[in-house]
């Protein structure tokens, strides 16, 4: 189709074909958490029967939305120290990976279940008090869980003196025979699942099949 031009041409340009707009499927990535000059943290001690040296796990937190109603603490980094050099290489790798996940922000609670699901092919061990740990990595996961509960990022019960006293009363009520037949809890892996009031109940974490 031709068009008659009746006016004087003063300028021209080459028209480019219009391209369909492409959908932007890129999802924005949250910025990494920034480190403050001074961080608040907690140090936890792990002592396994496989080593004469204890392991110390330090988790440092940053404060998110400081001064606002939704202010809360978020883990930023983790350090694991021990005189036992047997596990040095994989522990360094583990701390770097966990710290990198911490700095991504967001929901980090999945780490707990992932670490607690690791089993040592050589067999686990029993902690002081009778709780079974399938591996050292699983106990590190439990420490992270304990920390997340303490700063309000996970729901759960901490081992307060009141809770320990309640457990002791239940144990005294059941007697040694019931405790000697305790099974492994499917939730916390402790050998403390007993039959109480016609229901399997864990004396360690409170898990019950009866709800």
N, C-alpha and C positions, 0 to 999 in steps of 0.2 A: 504494500500500500504506500503510495507516494504522497508527500505533503508539499504543497506549494508555499514557498517562502516569499512573503510580500514585503518584508522589512529588510533593511540593510544589515548584513552580518557583521557584527563587531567582535565576536569571539566564539570559540567553539571548544568542545572537549569530547573525548571518546567515552561513551557510556559503557560501563562494565555490567555484565549480567549480575543480577541480584542473587546472592547465595542464601540458601536456606540457613536460618540460624540453627547452630548446633546446640543441643542440650548440654548444659554443663553438669556432668555427673561427678565432678570432683567434690568430695566431702571435706569440709574444713577440718583441719587437725588442731586440737586444742594446744595452746602453747605450753612448753615445758614449765614446770614449777621452778621458780627462782629461789636460790638459796639466800637466806638472811645471814647476816654476820654472825649471829649467835642463835643456835637452835636448842630447843628443849628436847630431851630424850630420856630413855630408860635403858638400863642394862640388866640383862637376864642371865642367870647362870645355869648351865647344863652340865650335869655330871653323869656320865655313863659308866656302867661296870666294865666296859671294854678298855678304858683308859684311866690312868692314874691322874691325868691332868684334866681340869675342868675347862669348859668352853664358855666364853662370855660373848653374848650377843647384844649389841647396842643399836637401838633404833632411834634415829633423830627425826623430829617432826618440824614442819613449817606451819605457820598459822595462816589460814585462808580467811579472807574477808574480815580482817582484823578491825575491831571497833564496831562491827555491824551485828545485827540480830542473829544472822546465820554464821557467825564466826565459829570455826572449828579447826581442829588439828588434822594434818594429813602427813603420813610418813613420807620422808624425803630420801633417806639413805639408811643403809644397814652396814654394820661392821661386825665381823666375827673374829675373835682372837683366842688363841690357845697356845700353850707350850708344845702341844702334840703336833708335830709336823707331818704326820702320816696323811692327813687329808688336806694339806695346804693348797694344792693346785685346784682341786674342784671347789673348795670353799671360797677361794678368791674369785673364781668364775661365777659361783652362785651369788655372792654378794654384789658383784657388778651387774648381773642380770636383774636381780631383785631391785637394786637401787634404780636402775634404768626404768623399770616398770613403775616404781614409786613416783618418779619424776614426771611420768606421763600424766599423772593425775587420774581422776575418774574412779570408777569402781575397781578396787584392787583385791577385793575379798576372795576372788577366784583362786588367788595364790595359795590360800590356806588349804583348800581341798586338794589342789594339785600336789602340794608338797607332802601333805599327810597321807596321800595315796601311794607314796613311794615305799616299796618293801625291799629290805636287804636280802639278797639271795642266800646269805650266810646265816640268816635268822636275826630276829630282833632281840630286844632285851626288856627286862622289867625295871621300871624306875622305882625309886624309894617310895614305898607305900603300896606297891603291887600293880601299878598301872603299866600295861604292856605298850611298848613302842616298837612298831615294825621296822624302823630305821632311824638313823641319826637325822636324816633329811626330814623325816616325819616329825621329829621333835622340834626341829627348827620351824616347821610349819605351825606347830602348836604354840610356839613362843610368839610368832607373828599374830596368830589368832588371839592370844591373850592380850597382846598390845592393842590390837584393833578394838577389842571389847573395852579396854580401859579408856580409850579416847573416844568411844561412842560410834565407831564406824561399823561395828558388828554387834548383833544381839547375842547374849550369852551370859553365863554366870561366872564370876571370878571366884577363886577359892578364898573366900573371906573366913575369918575365925568363926563366924556364926554358921556358915555353911559346913565347915569342917566339924563343928560340934554336933550339927544335925546328922551328918553322916555317921559319926561315932555312936550316936544313940541308936540309929537304925542297925548298925553292926552288932551292938550289944543285944538288941532285941532278937535278931536272927540267930545269933550264936555262931560258934566256930564251924559247926558242921555245914551250915548253909553257905558260909564263905568259902569253905574248902571245895565246894562243888560249883563255885561261880564260873560262869561262861564268859566268853569274850563279847563285849558290847559292839554291835554293828555300827554304832555312831562314832564312839571315841576310841575304840579298840582296847579299852581297859578290860582286864580280867575281873570284872566286878558286876556282871549281870546275874542277878539272883531272883529267885521266885519269891515274891512278897505280895500277900493279899490276892493270890491267884493270878498274878500278873508279873511278867518278866520286867524287872526294873534295874537300871544301872545306878550303882551307888556313887559313881564318879561324876557323870554328867547329867543324871536324872532322866535319861531316855527310858521311855516306857512304851510297850506295844499296845497298852490300853489307852494311850492318849494322855 
